[in-house]
Amino acid sequence: ISQENGHDINDFQLYVRNVMGLVEKDLGTKLEWISAAHFDTEDPHAHVIVRGRNDRGQDLVIGQDYIKEGIRKRAQEVATELLGERSLEDIQKSLEKEVNAMRVTSLDRFIEKQADAKLAIDVRARQNFGQSLFYEGVIKGRLKFLAGAGLAQENPPGIYTLKEDYQDVLSQIATKDDIVKRLYNKVEL
């Protein structure tokens, strides 16, 4: 569980407990879980491990969509409750940071939904997705970044084809970066 402004949350462990309480409510079962909060990277986050049994002792089955989107939505709701609504300027700054991020971002999740079966996405029109011009711009910027990083190819101009495993590659890079940062922080101590 990683919240964009997690450093502003005073009690991150209470935040995680509140998120997991909503997850239990959504799944209709009490969960056995444990978490470890990390404050040693730019973004505080928690790793949560859930026992694979529901409160009746049966296998716990959680839909992929809920794991991918539902938990994130609940975490955002709790963060909004704790920190208040983000301003339009905060949202735009956050999206601008995502354009050149070497990790999977919300822009990548949007791009994934827009791509066709061959992982191609056409951005030649001024507005391609029914979004604001600002959002269109950050999506186009993200695609250019991915192409520059070798994770997509632009051919012909304005049509990008994503590498099949580009999100896996970004996740691996982000994990390696976190390890390097942790090691660097330990050396400095």
ZADOSE-140863 format. One record per residue (C-alpha): residue number from 1; x, y, z. Coordinates in steps of 0.05 Angstrom, whole numbers. Layout:
BEGIN
    nr       px       py       pz
   NUM        X        Y        Z
...
This chain:
BEGIN
    nr       px       py       pz
     1        0        0        0
     2       32       64      -23
     3       -1      131      -22
     4       26      190      -61
     5       28      237       -2
     6       42      182       48
     7       94      226       83
     8       37      272      104
     9       -1      215      140
    10       17      220      214
    11        1      148      233
    12       16      106      172
    13        3       40      208
    14      -67       65      228
    15      -77       84      155
    16      -60       13      134
    17     -107      -16      187
    18     -163       28      161
    19     -150        6       89
    20     -150      -67      109
    21     -214      -57      149
    22     -248      -34       85
    23     -218      -92       46
    24     -248     -140       98
    25     -315     -105       90
    26     -311     -111       14
    27     -292     -185       17
    28     -344     -200       71
    29     -294     -236      116
    30     -245     -223      172
    31     -174     -228      147
    32     -110     -250      181
    33      -57     -203      156
    34        9     -171      175
    35       44     -110      147
    36      111      -76      148
    37      114       -2      136
    38      176       28      102
    39      198      100      108
    40      266       90       75
    41      245      110        4
    42      217      174      -25
    43      147      147      -15
    44      128      113       50
    45       93       47       36
    46       71      -17       69
    47       78      -89       47
    48       16     -129       68
    49       14     -204       71
    50      -55     -236       76
    51      -67     -308       99
    52     -101     -347       44
    53     -161     -367       87
    54     -226     -332      102
    55     -258     -330      171
    56     -293     -397      158
    57     -226     -432      143
    58     -239     -437       68
    59     -192     -415       14
    60     -192     -339        6
    61     -208     -321      -65
    62     -198     -249      -86
    63     -214     -226     -157
    64     -157     -199     -199
    65     -194     -134     -212
    66     -202     -123     -137
    67     -128     -136     -124
    68     -108      -91     -182
    69     -158      -34     -173
    70     -203      -44     -112
    71     -150      -41      -58
    72     -119       20      -91
    73     -187       54      -92
    74     -198       39      -18
    75     -128       65       -1
    76     -144      130      -38
    77     -209      137       -1
    78     -176      130       67
    79     -120      178       47
    80     -171      230       23
    81     -208      223       89
    82     -143      235      127
    83     -111      288       83
    84     -169      320       47
    85     -181      329      -28
    86     -121      343      -72
    87     -120      408     -110
    88     -120      408     -186
    89      -49      435     -184
    90      -27      377     -139
    91      -58      327     -186
    92      -25      358     -247
    93       44      360     -214
    94       36      287     -195
    95       18      267     -266
    96       76      307     -294
    97      123      268     -248
    98       95      203     -275
    99      113      220     -347
   100      187      203     -336
   101      181      154     -278
   102      218       88     -283
   103      162       50     -249
   104       91       30     -266
   105       46       92     -260
   106      -27      109     -265
   107      -12      133     -336
   108       12       63     -354
   109      -53       33     -326
   110      -93       82     -369
   111      -50       68     -431
   112      -60       -7     -420
   113     -135        1     -422
   114     -131       43     -486
   115      -84       -3     -524
   116     -112      -53     -574
   117     -100     -129     -574
   118      -32     -118     -607
   119      -13      -67     -552
   120      -16      -10     -603
   121      -43       58     -586
   122      -57      115     -635
   123      -47      186     -609
   124      -46      224     -674
   125     -110      263     -660
   126     -109      324     -615
   127     -157      289     -568
   128     -156      213     -569
   129     -188      191     -504
   130     -241      242     -486
   131     -196      271     -432
   132     -171      342     -420
   133     -117      369     -465
   134      -70      367     -404
   135      -83      293     -393
   136      -75      279     -468
   137       -8      314     -464
   138       18      273     -406
   139       -4      209     -439
   140       33      228     -503
   141       93      247     -461
   142       92      180     -425
   143       89      143     -491
   144      149      183     -517
   145      186      167     -453
   146      170       92     -460
   147      194       94     -532
   148      259      128     -511
   149      269       76     -457
   150      261       20     -508
   151      194       -3     -478
   152      152       19     -537
   153      163       33     -610
   154      134       91     -650
   155      120       71     -721
   156       89      107     -758
   157       93      173     -721
   158       37      178     -669
   159       24      103     -665
   160       60       68     -607
   161       67       -6     -598
   162       83      -26     -527
   163      130      -83     -510
   164       89     -140     -482
   165      127     -141     -416
   166      140      -67     -408
   167      103      -62     -342
   168      143     -121     -314
   169      207      -87     -336
   170      187      -22     -301
   171      169      -61     -238
   172      237      -95     -238
   173      273      -29     -247
   174      233        3     -191
   175      249      -55     -144
   176      323      -51     -161
   177      322       25     -149
   178      289       14      -81
   179      343      -37      -62
   180      399       11      -83
   181      368       68      -43
   182      362       24       19
   183      434        1       12
   184      457       73        2
   185      419       96       63
   186      450       41      105
   187      520       59       82
   188      509      132      100
   189      489      114      172
